[in-house]
Amino acid sequence: MYKDRKAMLNALAKMMPKGKNQTLKTLDQFRKEKKEEYRKFFCNPGCKHTVFEAGPANKLSNTFAKSLKKKNKNSNLTNYQLSRRKELFGKNTNILEDSFYKGLDAKTRKKLKKHGAISGCMSIYKNNPPL
């Protein structure tokens, strides 16, 4: 997958009409954001500060709710994440098994662990993780 990511970054660099230095700054910022995003999904025991954090299904954790409000001033994102949490949790208070979402199949979980993940805080990549 490294070649795919590198090709994607090169394609992004070609599409940007800015000068070379500005493009490099933008690519560095992009890499930094992706690194932080992946850290949150794959290196986060207990999935703290995410929608997967243990607790009642009808309430987001305080820190996660604050981070959503910081990103989006209106409540649409918060309401969406709350409805998603209710859908994921159902009547349960915990949907994690060894810091991995219970809905992930064994093959995906094994692949994530092989690549060094200590958590799997996502449900999007059930069959095709971004590795």
N, C-alpha and C positions, 0 to 999 in steps of 0.2 A: 504494500500500500504506500510505502514511502515515495515510490516513483509517481504514484497518482497524486499525492499531495504536492509534490514538487512541481509536477506538471500543472496542477491547478494554480499554484502560486505564480508560476511563470506566465500563465494565461492571464491572471489578474493583473500582473505587472504590465503586460502588453496592452491591456484595455485601458489602463489609466493614462490620461493625456498629460499628466503633470511631469515635471522634471525628474531626473533620475534620483536625486536625493529625496525628494518628496515621496516618490514611489517606494523607495527603500524604507522610509519611515512608516509609511502606510502598511507595508508588508510586515515589518517588525511589530507594529501594533496589532495586526491581524493574528500573527503567530502568538503573541502574548495573550490575546483574548482567547484563542483556541486552547492554549495550554492551560489557562485558568478554568475554562469550561470542562476540559477533559479531567483536570484534577478533581473538580467537583463531582464528576460522575464516577471516576474509577479509583480515586485515592481518598475516599471519604468514609471511614468506618462509621456505620450507623446512619449513613446518608444525612448527616446533620445539615440543617439550613436548606433542605430541599423538600419537595412535596412528599417524598418517601419517608421522612422522619417519623418515628413511632409517635403515636398519640391518637386522640379521638379523630374520627374521620371528618367531623364537621368543623374543625378548627385548624388553621395553619399555625405553625410555630411563630412566636413573636419575631425572631430575627429574620425568618423567611418572609413574613408579611412586610416587615420594614424594608427589606431589600427590594421587594416588588413595588412598593410605593415609591421608593427612590427612583426606580427605573421608569415607572409610568405613573404620572400624577393622577390620572383618573382611575377608577376602581375596576375597569374592565379586566385587566390582567389578574388582579387579585381574585375577582369573582370566577374567572376561568380556572385558575389554579385550585380554588376551593371546590369547584364542581368536579374537576378532574380527580382531586384527592378523594372526594366522596365516592366517585365511580371506582377508583382503584381499591380503596379500603373496604367498601361495603360495610359490613358490621364488625370488621376486625379493627384492632388497634395497632397492629404491626403486620406489615406485608414483606418484611425482610427475613431472609434466612441466611445467616452467616454474612451479613452486610450486602447481600445480593437480592434483588427483587425476585420474589417467588415465581413470578410469571416468566422469567427467563428459562429457556430450556437448558438441559444439562450440557449440550454441545456448546452453546454460546457461553455459558458460565465457565466451562473448561478452557475455552479459547481465550477468554478474558484473563483468567488466572495465569495461563501460559505466558501471556504478554505482560504480566506483572500487576494486573489490577487487584486491588484489595477490597474493592466494592463495585457493585453494579447498580447504580442509582438511575436507571433509565428503563423505559418500557418500549421505546420506539424501535430499537434494534433487536427484536426478538430472534430473528433468524440470520441477520446479517450485520454484526457489530462493525463499527468504524475502525477496524484494525487491519 
